[in-house]
Amino acid sequence: MPRPICFMIMPYGVKPSQKPDGVGAPDQIDFNRLWTAAFEPAIRQLGYDPVRADQDLGAAIIKEMIERLAISDLVIADVTTPNGNVYYEVGVRHAAKPTDCVMVAADWTRPLFDINQMRQVRYPLPAEFVDDATAEQIRRIFVEGVPRLARGQSPVFEFLPGYPNTDPRRVSSFRQTLEELSAFQAEVLAARSLPSPACSTKALELRDRFYGGGPVQVVVALELLYLVRDCTGWKAALQFIDSLPAELQQQALVKEQRALAQSKDGDHNAAIGALRALINLTGDSSERRGLLGGRYKRLYIAEQDPARKAEYLDQAITEYEAGMQLDLNDYYPGSNLARLYRARNDEDDEQKARVSAAVTMVACERARAKTGKDPWLKPTLLGAAFDAGDVARAKELAKEVRRDGAAAWQLETTLADLRRTVELHSGDTSTALARILADLEAVSVR
């Protein structure tokens, strides 16, 4: 009698582990060894015939893959590395069958996106080559854990009652919700166009009208958070975050904003602790390292003791460097490095400043070509022009910043950096940049 089929989704060959920083894990993973020594025998022990996609299926690979994902009695997906093919195939299975899709991963991995919120069978993977002892551990964990998670329901079937035959009334209700959301976003945009006192008043009115302390859509909560932050201030933003439902407060983006609000409210050490906890829990990113660098930069600026001041400066540089290396396309971490290198003025710091400035400019130009709508883009380019002592470019960008406007906290952050940059220049360049800075400081902002 034929046995049920288990289809295994996983990468082939030896691949980079893409491990999170600070995690004890191998640099590479031998997925073929993992399959032959651990996964395949464990699947057989569970009573299934194991099938792994043939990497040489050629033009038929999509057809074969979809068939196997939809028809197999059990699908197991290894999500140890952020592999786009594996994530796509998990989505196909979730939409095809209500049960029997199990995700597995090394115990040190931090999966991306919504996958991170779903239960997984975690197994030990301390080295690239899976030795016999580790393989035995993995097989035992598989045999115990896979059947338990296989009974769980696909999120598609769980959250869409009646799927795939969704009730048309539910579709109509969803369309109405989208129309209401569009009207809400139009009100938010209108509020942002108001001058300072009126913007703040309208932001608080929208907050009270669209959030009463109970359940709220994530997109509505975030729009209100950003509006309150930009029009009313960080203290009000912190109060709003703390009023949100617990599940929203646990969102990584909300945690980032809360840490930033804590720092803007003066508690830099609490913000640093919150950001490090977030990195440990959900993984590293250039944004989070940049935020950490910014908190240490503020401590460096405020510190009076020379030894502690030097420590904070070194730590700020370390965090910004880590952020830049995590994503060279993100201009945020690198945008602060040039002036910090020059402030430290160690051996090779001037060369490092020039390199970081060049990386930042390339990232900025890429962002401008891609969307051009990032509110931080022109202030960052302005800072880079100040760093380079490019007076003509600084004049041009200052006009654009004045014309486009900025939230008060964004402009003040930019001005504070420009003041320090002016101090690092001398002669005619310093005088000319100081005049541009004075013109910006005279601008009335919200």
N, C-alpha and C positions, 0 to 999 in steps of 0.2 A: 504494500500500500504506500503510495507516494506521501512523503512528509510535507508539512507546510513550508513555505518559502520565506526566508528572511533576506531582505535586500539591504546591503550595507552601503551607506553613503560616506565616503571618506576620501581624502587626497591620496595620490600615488607617490611612490618613491620617497626620497629624502627631501624634506621641505624645511625652510626656516620656521622656527617655533613662534616667532613674533611675540615672545614672552613679555609680560609687563616689566617695567623697570623695578629693580629691587627684589625680584622674585627668584628663588633658587630653582632654576629650570634649565634644561638643555637648550643650546642655541639652535639645534636642528632636531627633527623627528624622522626616524626611519619608519614610515607608515607601512611599508611592505612587511617589515619584520613584525610590527604591531599586529598586522592582520594574521600572518601565518602562525605566530607564537601564541597569540592571546584571543583575538576576536573570533577567528574562524572556529577553533575548537570549542570556545564557550558557546557559540551559537549552535553547534552540533549537540553539545551537552544539553541545551535547552529544548532539543527535539525538532529543530528546524534544519532545512538544507540551506547553507549559506551561499549567497550570490553577491558577488562584487562586480560593479560595472567594469567592462573591458575598456581600457583606455584607447584601444585601437578599433573601436566600432566604426569610425569614419563617419560618413554622411548620415548613417542611420542612428547616430548616438542619441539625438533628441527624442526620436520616436521610441527607441528601445528604453530610454531612461523614463519617459513619461509612463509607458506601459508598466514597467516594473514598479515605479513609485505608486501607481494607482491600484495595481492588482496584487502585489505581494501581501502575504498574510501579516508580516511584521517588517517594519522599516526601522533601522537603527542608523542614526546620523552622528558622526564624530564632529563636534564643533570646537575642538581644541584651538584651531587657528581660525582667524577671520577670513574664511574662504567663501567667496561670493557664490560659487556653484553649489556648495553644500547648503548655504542659507536658502537659495532659490529652491532647491530640491525639497527641503523641509517644508517650505511654503506650499509646494505642489501637493505633497502628501497630506498636509493639514486640510487642504481644500478637497482632497479626493476621498478620504475615509475618516470616519469619526474617531477611531481609536487606533491603537497599535503603531504609534510612532514614538520612538524613544530617542532622546538626545543623550550623548555621552561626551565626556571631556576629561582631560587631565586635571588633576586636583588643583593645579596652580593657574589654570586659565581664567580669563575674564572675557567671556563672549560679548560681542557688540549688540547694540540695538535691543529690540524687544526679546530676543533670545535669552538675554541675561535674566529676564524675569520668569523664565520657565524652568521647571524642575529638570534636573539632569542626573545621570549616574556618573559620579566622579571616580576616577581611578588614578593610581600612582603612576607617574612617568618621570623618574628622576634623571634619566640619561637618554641620549639619542638611541642607543641600542638597548632593546628590551631583553634583559637577561632572563634566565629560566625562573628565578625566584620572583621577579616582578611579573612575568607572564602568568605565573600561578596565582598571584594576588589578583591580577586583573580578571582572570577567568572566574575566580570565586566571587568577586564583586559583581560581575556581569550576571552570573547565575542567580544571585540573590536579588539584585536591583532591577534588572530589565523587566521581569514579569510584573512587578509591582507598578512600574510606570506605564507599562503597555496598556493597562486597564484605564488610564486617564484619557479624558476626552480631548479631541482636537480643539484649540481655541476658536477655530472658525465655526465648528458645529456648536460649541458651547455658547458663544456670544451672539450667534445668529439663529434663533429658534426657527425650526422648519427648513433651514438651509438644506439643499439648494432651492427649494420651492418657497422662497421668502414671501410672506404675506404682503400683497400690494399696499395695504394700508400702512404697513411699517415703512415702505419706501416713500409714500406720500408724506408721512410724518418726518422722515429724515430730510426730505426736500424742504419742508417748511422750516426745519431747524437750520438748514443751510441759509435760507433766506433771512432768518432772524439774525444769524451770525454775521451775514454780510451787512445788515443794517447797523448792527453793533459796531463793526469795524469802521464803518463810515463815520459814526459818531466819535470814535476814538481819533480818527484822522482830523476831524473838524476841531476837536479839543486841542490837539497839538498845534494847530495854526493860530491859536489865541495868544495874546500877550500874557505876561507873567501872572498877574493876580487872577485874571479870568481863567487861564489854563489850570491853575491850581484848584480853583473853585469847581470848575467843570469836571476835573479828574476825580475829586472827592464825591461829586454828585453821581457820576457814572459808577464809581465803586459801590456806593450805597444802593444804587438802583439795580445793578446786575449781580451783586453778591451780598447775600443776607446772612452768611455764616454757615450755610448748609452745603449740599452737593453743588458742584459747579464744573462746567466743561474746562478741561485743561487749557484750551486755547483762549477761553475767556479770562481765566485766572491770570495767564501770562500777559495778555494784552493789558489788563488792569494793573498788574504789577509794574510793567514798564512805564505805563502812563503815570501812575502815582509816583514812581521813582523820578521820572524826568521832569514832571510838572510841580511836584510837591516836596520831594526831597527824600533822603535816605532813611531818616527816622520814620517817616510815614510808610515807606516801603517795607522796613523791617517789621513794623506793627501789622501791616497787611499780610506779610508772609506768615507771621506767627498766628494769624487768625484763620489760615487756610486749613482744610481737612488734613488729617495726618498723612493720608496716602499721597496728597499733593506735596506736602512738605518733604516727603521722601524722594521726590523727583530730583535727579542729579542737577538739572538746570536751576531748580529752585534753591537747592543747597548752595550752589555757586553764588547765586544772587544774595542769599542770606549772609554768606561769608563776606562778600564784598560790602554789604550793608553794615555788618558789624565793624569792619575796618573803617569805613567812611564815618561811622559813629564814634571812632576812636579806639576800639578794642582790636588792635592788630593781632595780638597773640591769640585771641579766641578765633579770629578768622583763619590764622595759620593752622591751628589745631583742627578746625572744621575741614579745611581743604585737604590736609594730609589724611584725615579719616576718610574723606570722600575718595581720594586716590586709592587708598588701601582697599576700599569696599568695591568700587566700580571701575577702577583702572585709571591709567595716566592719560593726559592729553596736553597739547601745547597750550590750550586755554588755561587749564588748571595750574600748570607750571608758571605761566605768565602771571596769573593772579597771585601765586605765592611770591614770585619775584617782586610784584608790586607792593605786597605787604612788607617785605623786608626792606624795600626801597624807602617806604614811609618811616620805618623804624630807624633806618640809616640817617634820614634827613633830620629826624627829631632828636636823635641821640647826641648828648654833649660829651660823654666820656670818649676820648680818642680811640681807645682799644676796642670798646664795644661798637663804636661807629664803624671802624674798619671791619669788624666781624660781620656786621649787618650788610655792609657794602659787598663783601665777598659772597655772602649768602644770596643776596639779590642777584648778583652776576651768575652764580651757579644755577639758580632756578631759571633765570631767563635763558641761559645757554641750553639747559635741558629742554626747555620748551621749544626753542628754535630748532634743535636737532630732531625733536619728535615730528615736526612738520615744517619744512622749509617754505611751504606755501602760505603759512600763517605769519603775517607780518607783525603781529602783536608782540611776541616775546623779544624779537630782535630789535624792535623799534626803540627800546630803552637801553640797549647794550652800549651803543657808541658813547653816549655821554657818561655812562657809569664807568666804562673802561678809562675814559679820559680823566674822570674824577679820581680814580684809583691811581692811574699813572705808573703802573708797574712796568717792568721790562716787557716789550712786545705788546703792551696794551694799545698803543697807537695803531699798530698794524691790525690788531683784533678789532679795533673800532672801525677802521676802514672796511674790513671784510664784512662785519655785521651790518654796517650801513648799506653796503652793496647788496647783500642778501635781502635786507628789508625793502630796498627800492624795487628789486625784481619782484618780490612778493606783492608789493603795492600795485605795481603796473599790471601784474597778472590779475589781481582782484578788480582793478578798474576795467580791464578788458572783459572780464567775466560778467560783472554785473554793474559796477560803478555806483551801487546804491548803499554801500556800507557807510554808516554815519561817521565811523572812525577813520575812513580812508584819507580824506583831505587833511584832517588834523595831524595824522601820522606823516603824510608827505610834507606838511609844513614843518613838523619837528625834524624830519630828515634834512630839509633845506637849511634849517638853522644849524643843525649839527655840521653840515658841510660848509657852512659860511657862504652859501649861495644867496646873496642878497636879492638879486633880480627874481629868482625863483620863489624866494620867501615872500616878496611883495605880491607876486601874482597869486600865490596860494592863500595868503592872508585875506586878499580881496574875496576869493571864493568862499572861504570860511565865514567871513562876515555876511556875504550874500546868502549863503545857504542856511545860516543859523546853526545853532547847536543847543542841546540841553545844557543848563547851567553847570551841572557837575562835569559834563564832558569838556566844556570850554575851560573851566577852572583847572581841571587836570592838565589840559594842554598848556595853559598859560604857566602853570607851576614848572613844567618841564622846560618851557622856553626861557623862563627867567634864569634857570640854572645853566642853560646852554649859553646864554649871553655872557655869563660870568666866565665861561671857559674860553671865550674869544678875546681878542685884544685889538687895539687900534681902530682904524676906520670900520672894519667889519663889525666889531662889537658895537660901535656907535650907530651904524646903520640898522643893525638888528634890533637894538634897543628902541629905535624910533618906531619900527614896525610893531614891536611888542607893545609899546605905549598906545598905538592906535587901536590894537586889539583889546587892550584893557579898558579903553574908553567906550567900547561897544556895549550897548544896553542889551542884555540877554534876559531870557525868561528866568 
